[in-house]
Amino acid sequence: MKAKRFDEYVAMELKKSINENMQKYGYTSECKENIPYCVKHSHDYIVDDFGRGWTGPANHGNAHVHQIIEGNVVAEGDGHTHELLKPVETGLDGSILGNNKVILTNPTKGYSQN
C-alpha cells in the first residue's frame, strides 16, 4: 500500500511542477495612449504562469518589443503600452510554439524560430 501512495504522491507533485512551466500565447490590444506619433499597432505575446514574458515585434510602425512583468506590458520609450488580451493558446514550455511561431527568447540577441 505504501508504494501506491508514494506513486500517487509523485504523480501529483509532477503535475504541480508541470503546471509551473505553462506558457500562454496571445495578442495585445492596440496601443492604449493616444500619442500623436505612435502608430496604432499590436503584438503577440508569450507569458508564463507568473505573468513574465515578452511581446513579439509590433505588427505596424516602429520595430520594438515590450517586456511583460506580472501580467503588465511595460511602457515603450514613448510611453505607450498595451493590455494583454485573453490567451488563445496555453501549453507546456514551448509546446505551444510548435506551430512555427516566432518568439523572443532573449531580447538582446534576437529571435529564434521553433
LINVENTA-V117969 format. One record per residue. N is the residue number from 1. RES is the residue in three letters. PHI is phi in whole degrees, -180 to 180 (none if undefined). PSI is psi in radians with two decimals (* if undefined). Layout:
((N:RES:PHI:PSI) (N:RES:PHI:PSI))
This chain:
((1:MET:none:-0.67) (2:LYS:-62:-0.67) (3:ALA:-62:-0.70) (4:LYS:-65:-0.77) (5:ARG:-62:-0.73) (6:PHE:-63:-0.77) (7:ASP:-60:-0.72) (8:GLU:-65:-0.72) (9:TYR:-62:-0.82) (10:VAL:-62:-0.77) (11:ALA:-61:-0.72) (12:MET:-65:-0.76) (13:GLU:-65:-0.65) (14:LEU:-64:-0.70) (15:LYS:-62:-0.70) (16:LYS:-62:-0.80) (17:SER:-67:-0.60) (18:ILE:-65:-0.74) (19:ASN:-63:-0.48) (20:GLU:-70:-0.28) (21:ASN:-107:0.39) (22:MET:-78:2.59) (23:GLN:-128:2.63) (24:LYS:-121:2.39) (25:TYR:-118:2.35) (26:GLY:-166:-2.77) (27:TYR:-129:2.72) (28:THR:-97:2.90) (29:SER:-71:2.98) (30:GLU:-68:2.90) (31:CYS:-56:2.41) (32:LYS:-79:-0.71) (33:GLU:-78:2.54) (34:ASN:-94:1.24) (35:ILE:-91:2.18) (36:PRO:-54:-0.62) (37:TYR:-97:0.16) (38:CYS:-99:1.90) (39:VAL:-67:2.35) (40:LYS:-60:2.27) (41:HIS:-160:2.96) (42:SER:-142:-3.13) (43:HIS:-140:2.85) (44:ASP:-96:2.92) (45:TYR:-150:2.80) (46:ILE:-135:2.24) (47:VAL:-133:2.73) (48:ASP:-92:-3.11) (49:ASP:-66:-0.22) (50:PHE:-95:0.07) (51:GLY:79:0.33) (52:ARG:-101:2.39) (53:GLY:174:-2.77) (54:TRP:-143:2.65) (55:THR:-86:2.84) (56:GLY:-82:-3.05) (57:PRO:-67:2.72) (58:ALA:-63:2.53) (59:ASN:-84:-0.21) (60:HIS:-148:2.81) (61:GLY:79:-2.72) (62:ASN:-66:2.42) (63:ALA:-70:2.19) (64:HIS:-167:2.90) (65:VAL:-132:2.95) (66:HIS:-128:2.51) (67:GLN:-81:2.62) (68:ILE:-120:2.15) (69:ILE:-126:2.20) (70:GLU:50:0.70) (71:GLY:78:0.11) (72:ASN:-112:2.33) (73:VAL:-78:2.14) (74:VAL:-73:2.40) (75:ALA:-62:2.48) (76:GLU:-77:2.94) (77:GLY:-53:-0.55) (78:ASP:-86:0.04) (79:GLY:95:-0.07) (80:HIS:-82:2.68) (81:THR:-146:-3.07) (82:HIS:-142:2.88) (83:GLU:-102:2.54) (84:LEU:-81:2.16) (85:LEU:-81:2.89) (86:LYS:-54:2.32) (87:PRO:-59:2.53) (88:VAL:-98:-0.24) (89:GLU:-152:2.49) (90:THR:-135:2.44) (91:GLY:-167:3.08) (92:LEU:-70:2.78) (93:ASP:-32:1.92) (94:GLY:77:-0.23) (95:SER:-66:-0.52) (96:ILE:-76:-0.13) (97:LEU:-95:0.10) (98:GLY:-71:-0.12) (99:ASN:-93:0.49) (100:ASN:61:0.60) (101:LYS:-77:2.46) (102:VAL:-89:2.28) (103:ILE:-126:2.72) (104:LEU:-92:1.76) (105:THR:-83:-0.59) (106:ASN:-150:1.87) (107:PRO:-61:-0.32) (108:THR:-85:-0.23) (109:LYS:-117:-0.13) (110:GLY:105:-2.85) (111:TYR:-101:2.73) (112:SER:-129:2.55) (113:GLN:-102:2.19) (114:ASN:-96:*))
